Amino acid sequence: MSALPCLQPRDATGHKGNYGNLLLIGGSRTMPGAIALSAMAALQSGAGRVTVATADCIHTVVAGFHPCYMTVALPSAKEGTITVDATSLAEHVGVLERYDVIAVGPGLGQSESLQRLITALYERFQGPMVVDADALNLLAADETGLPSAAAARVLTPHPGEFRRLTQNAAGGEPSPDRESEEALAVKFAGNHSVVLALKGHATLVTDGRQQWHNTTGNPGMATAGSGDVLTGIIAALIGQGMQPGDATRLGVYVHGQAGDSAAANGCELSLTAQDILDCLSAAWHHVTLQQDA
């Protein structure tokens, strides 16, 4: 792949409607912070408007993390996970096509009803979609394999999630060897027409035709919530008009740069996802200086 893509400078007359209307779906009773991390990362990566749709039992908790995103309470089951189908989701959040991008998965949990919801969104939503965490596991649980999609899809699995995806999808089961796993990731992305970020050391981003390895990041980023931050960054960049492949590459790079800034301010051992989030502004400043040089 070519050099790192650039996010275009903002027009002096621009307004929030120009920079993406995002819908983030996730969160459950035991994981309310995951979708909040994604939403805050999206805001700090330039998203114009962010709406978080989450389980009603944690709605006020999620809303309390930050005052700048909107929240929608969705019906939940007794175990604290969202229980809506695609039709009733639209009744709560409005026509889905009003959103420039949907991100789904962080903190979502797993159930049969959620599997039906995620499959329906994956198949039917006419805009780009970022799929992470439990949404990947729900898609992987479908024995028929990954469904066809109506528009661009970005998948951001860690190696364990990727193995689960490939167990039922065409392409076979990956080897524990990273090189073999990456070769299968390229094949998988091509077979299913997705952009895939296989997370890990030197994260691989591929669309099946081109490949790119990230050069930022450190072992301290192997911590709960780190991937949720990445989901929000990528969604925000797509919402601002970047092509999904470019958004994923730039998002992975900036995410790693924020992690490096956080480690430089403290140490890798104590790094948390909140630290990565807190260093996003510095990471964006660093990237801007690089692109202006």
N, C-alpha and C positions, 0 to 999 in steps of 0.2 A: 504494500500500500504506500501511497505518497506521504509527504510530510504531514505533520499534525494539522488538522483542519482549524480554521479560524472562525470565531463567532464575530459576526459583523458589528461594527460600532452602532450604537443606538442613534436614531434620528432625534434631533433636538425637539421635534414636535410630537414625538411618540407618546403613547399612553398605555396603560396596563393591558388594554385590549389587543395591543400589537404584539404582546410577548407571551402569549399562550394562556389558554384556559384549561387547567389540568384537573382531572378527577383521579384521586388516589383511593383505592379500596383495600381495606385491611384492618388489622387489629382484632383482638379478642380479649376475653377477661384476663387471661394469663399473660398477654403480650400487648398491652396498650401502647407501649412506647415505640414499637417498631414502625408503625405507620406514621407516627408523629415525627420520627427522625427523617423519614422520607419526605414528608411535607416541609419540614424546616430546611432540609437540604435543597429542595426545589425552589423555595423562596430565596435562599441565599445563592442560587445559581441563575437568578434572573427571571423566574416565572412571573407572569403578570397577575394571574389569579390561581389560587389553589383551593380545591374543595376536597375534604376528607370525608369519605363515607365509611362509617364504622359501626360496630355493634352498639345498640342503644344502652346496654349495661355499662359501657365504658365511655360513652359519648362525652360526658362532662370532664372525665379525666383527660381524654385526647384533646378536647378543646382547651384545656387549661395549660397545655404545654407551650402554646404560642398564640398571641392575639391576632396574627396577620393572615391566618388561613381560615376558611369557612368549614363548618362541619355539618354533616347530615347523620342523624341517628337512624340506623336500620334495625328492623326486628331481629332479635337474637333468640337462640335456643337456650335451654336451661344450663348447658355447659358453657355458654358465653360466646358462641360463634354466630356469625351472620346467617340468617335464614331467609333469604329472598331469592326469587328467580329473576331472570333477566327482565321480564315484563314489570314486575313489581319494583325492581331496582330503578327502572326509568321513571316510575311513578313518584319515587322519593327524590331522585336527583335531577329530574328533567330529561328531555330527549338526549340520548347519549351523544348524538352527532353534534351537539352544541359544544362538546369538549374537543380540543385539538389533540389531546393524547390522554390515554388512560394508563395508569400504572397499578398493578394489582399483585398482592401476595404477602407483603411484610406483615407478620403477626396474624395472618388470616386464620390459622387453624385448619383442621380438616374434617370433612363430613361428606355424606352423599349429596346433600343439597348444595354444598359449596362446589363439589365436583361438577354438578350440572350447571351451576352458574358460571364457573370459569370456562367450561367448554363452550357454552353458548356465547359468552363474550368473545372468546378467542375466535370462534367461527364467524360471528355476525358483526362485530363492531367495525365500522367502515373507516376508522382512523387508525393511526399507529398505536401500538400497545406495548408497554414494558412489562415483562412477566418475571417474577422473582419468587424465591422462598417457597411458601406453602402452595402458591399457585402453580409452580413447577411440579411439585409433588402430586398435586391433584391431577394435572395433565398426565403425569407419568403413570398414575393409577389406572388410566383407561387402557384396557387390554387391546383395543383396536389401534393404539398408537396415537401420535400427535395429529390432531385434526387439521383440516385445511383452514386457512385464514382468509378473511375478506380483505386485509390490508397488511401493512408492514408490521412485523413482530420482532421485538428484541427480547432475547432470553438471556438471563444472567446467572447461570448455575455455578455453584461451587462443584468440585469433582464428585461429591456424593450425590448431589441432585442430578448431575449429568449422567451418572451411572444408572440412576433410576429411570431417567428419560429414555435411555437407549435400551433398556430391558424389553420394552414393548414396541418401541419405534423401530422402523427398518434401519439396519446398519449394524446390528450386532451389539454385543456387550463389550465395553472398553477394557483395555488392559490397565493394570495398576501403573504401568510405565507411562510417564508423562508424555513422552514423544508419541507413543502409540495412541494415547488418549487424545492428543491434539489432532492427530491425523483423522481420528474418528469424528472429532468435533467439526473439522472442515467438511467432511463427507456429510455429516448430519445437517449442517447449516445449508449445504447445497441441495440436499434431498428435500428439505422442508421449506426452502425459500425464507429463511430467517437470518437475522443477525444474531450471532451467538458470542457472548463474552464468557469464556471459560476461566473463572477466577482462580487466582493462585499466584505464585511467584511468576513475574513477567506475564501477567494475564494475556491470554490470546483473544483477539477479536477477529472474527471471520464471518463472511457471508457465503462461504463455500467456493468463492472464486479468488478472493484476496485474503491475505493474512497479515496481522500486525501484532507485535508483542510490546507490551507496555514497559516503560523504563523507570517508572516511579513506584514508590511504595516500599514497605518494609515489613518484617515479620510481626511487629507489634499490631498490625492491622488485622491480624487473625483473631478477632474479638467480636462478641455478639453485637449486632447492630451496624457493623461496618458496611455490610452489603445493602442494608436498608438506606443508608446515606447515598450509596452509589445509585440506587434505583431512582431516588429523587433528582439527582443531578442529571442523569440521562433523560428523564422525562421532561425536565425543564428545558434542556437544549433542543429536544425535538419540538416542544411547544413554541420555541422561538424561531422555528423554521429550518433547523438543520436536518439534513437527511439522517435517517436512523443509524446508518453505519458510521457517519462522521460524528454524530452525537455520542455514540457509544465509545468511540476511540477517544474523543476529547474528554468525555465524562470519566472514563477510566483513568486517564492521565491526571486530570485535576484531582480526582479522589485520592490517587496515590501521592500527589504533591501535598495535599492537605495532611495526609498521614505522615509524610516526611517532615513537614513543618511542626506537627504536633510532637513527633519524636525528638526533634531538635530542641523544643521548648521543655522537654521533660526527659522521659526515657521510654524505649519501646515496651518494656515490661509492664508499665502502668497505663499504657495507651487504652483509651476507650473510644467508642463511637462518638460520644459527645465531644471528645477532644478533636476528632477529625472534623466534625461539624463546626466547631469553634474556629478552626483554621481554614475554613473554605474561603473566606474573604482574602486572606493572605495568599492562598493558592491561586485564586483568580488574578490577583495583582501580579504574581510571578508570571503566570501564563501571558497576561497582557503585555508585560515588559518584554518577554521573549518574542512575541509576535510583532511588536513594534520595532524590535531591533533590526 
